[in-house]
Amino acid sequence: MNLKFAIMLLCAYLLGAIPSGLWLGKRVYHKDIRTLGSGNIGTTNTFRVLGKKAGLTVLFMDMFKGTFAAALPYLFGSFSHPFYNPLLIGLAAVIGHSFSIFDHFRGGKAVATSAGIVLAYNPLFFLICWLVFGSLVYFTRMVSVASMLGMVIIVGLSFFFHDLLLSGVAIILMCFIIYMHRDNFKRIRTGTENKVPFGFGYHKNSNK
């Protein structure tokens, strides 16, 4: 393995491994979000237990660590080499986010970090992905459903860009994100999955 490639993979993993929700919760709010809500350190649980401001902070931190990781080939001046593709380097950040060396190899579900990788590689596709995700969150009011169903739709849309690597990585991320949400399936089936406090039908249901 080329030394430069190994260094980029290591840096991408360490960037992804930064446990934004955990560190923000402990240092600013003096709370360990692993013991609150769903116990996840990602954006959704941060919103739930620490509030909107903390949730948005973690969202952008998790997303942009994926962007910075995927941008490493540009920073190293090696983006023309096929093995130094931002998407491939960015995958190491996804692994780091979900299996963080700073949190006993645990972590979040990598949705925001995956989006950050796409932002570095193809900003137009990134906007399409967020439009799909945002629409699904609004209509289903469940981030888990929006994440999994959104990835299926995004894989389909990726083929319109005629970029085999983009589609291949999208398929990998779809499988990974669905696997990371495996515990959500039971709650979705039983109707006990957490819902966001906005979206389609929220005011109607809240007034019952």
N, C-alpha and C positions, 0 to 999 in steps of 0.2 A: 504493500500500500504506500502510495506517495506520501511523503512527510507533510507536505502542505495540505493535502486532502485530509490526513488524519488530524492535523491541527484545526482545520475548519470544522470537522465533525465534532471534535472535543469542545471547541468554543460554542458551537451551536447547541450542543447538549447542555452545557453549563448555563447558557442564556435561557434555554427552555426550562431548566431545572429551578430557576428562581421562583420560590413559592410565594407569589405576590400576595394572595389572600391571607396566608398564614402569617407572614411577616408584618403586613399592614395591620392585621387584627391584633397581634401581640404588641407591636411597638406603639401604635397610635391609639387603639381602642382597648388595649389591655385585656383582650379576649382571645381565646384559642378556638377558632371556628371549627376545628376538628371535633369539638365536643358540643357543638350547637347545630341546630337545624338538621340537615342531612349529613353533616360531618365532612362534606366535600370542601376543598379549599378554593374552588373555582368561583366564577363570577356570580352564578345564580344563588349559591348559598351565601355569598358575601352580601348580595343585595338583601337577602332574606333576614340575615341576623345582624348586619352592621349598618344597613341603610343604603339609600340611593347614591350618596356621595362616595362611599367606600366601594360600592358595587361598580360604579362607572370607572373609578380609579383602577380597580383590579381588571376590569374589562380591557382598558387601554394598555395597561402594563402587560397583560397576558398576550394581547394581540401584537403589540409592537416588539415584544421579545422574539416572536416568530418572524416579524419583518426584518429585524436586525440580523437574526440568524441566517435568513435566506439571502440577505444582502452581503454576506461575507465573501462570496466569490467576486463581487464587484470591488469590495475593499481590498481584496488580495490581488486584484487585477487578473483574475483567472477565469472570468465568466465565459470565455470562448471555448474552454475545454469541456467536452461532454460530461465528464465525471464531476465537474465543479458546478453543475447546474444548480441554481437557487432552490429548486424544488427538492432535489436530492439532499442538499445540505440542510434544508429546512426540516426534513423529516427527523433529523437528530434532535431538533428543538421540541418536536411533538413527543418523542420518547422521553426527553428530559422533563417535560411538563408533567407527564403522567407517571413517571418513575423517577422522582427527584432524589438526587443524592443528598439534598439538604433536608429531606423529610422521610428518611428511612425507605427510600424508593417507592413512596406513594405519591399521589398528586391528583390533579384534576383530569377532566375528560377531553381537554385539548381542542375544543371547538374554536375558541378565540385565537389560540396559537396557530391553528391550521389556517384560519382566515388571514392572519398576519403574513403567513408564508405566501399566500396567493396575492396579497397586496404588493409584495416585493416583486413577484413574477409577472403578474398581469392585472393592473389596476382596474381595467374594464370588467374582467371576470370577477374580481373582488366585489365590485359594486353590484353585479348581478347576484352573486352569492348572498350578500347582505339583504338585498331586496327579497329574495326567496325566503331567507331565514326570518326576516322581520315580518313578512306577511303571514308566515306559518305561526309565529308566536302570537300575532294578533288574533288569528282565527281559531287556533287551538287552545291558546292560553297556557300551553305546556312547553317549556323550553326543551325538555327531553324529546318530545314528539317532533318539535321543529328541527332539532338537531339531527335526528335520525332520518326522518322523511325528507328533510332539506338536503341531506347528503345524497340520497337516492336521486332526487331531482337534479342536483348539481352535477352528478356524474353524467346524467343524460345530456344536460346542457353543454358539458365540456366537449362533447364530440362535435359540436357546431364550430369549435375553434380549430378543428383539424390539427390538433397538437397531441400526438400520441403520448408524450411524456406527461402532459397535463392530465389527460384522461386516466393514464395509468396511476399516477399519484392520487388522483381524486378517488379512484376505486380503492386504493390502499387505505386512504383516510376514511372513506365510508365504512369499510369493514372494521377499522380500528375504533371509530367513534361509536358504531353500533355495539361493538363488544364492550366498550367502556360504559355503555348505558344499560348493560344487561340486567342490573338490579332494578331498573325503572320499569321493565316489562310487567312484572307482577303488579306493581301499583297502578299501572295504566289499565291492566285488565280488570282490576278490582275497583277502579274508579277512585282510588285514594292518592293519585299522583298530585303533587303540589301544582297549583295554578298561579299565574302572575296576576296581580291586582289591577288589571286593565285588559282591554281587548274586547273582542266581539261577545256581546251578551253579558259583560261584566256588571254594568249598572242595573240591568234587568234582574239578574240573579241576586245581586246584593240587596235589592229592595224587597225580596221575598221574605 
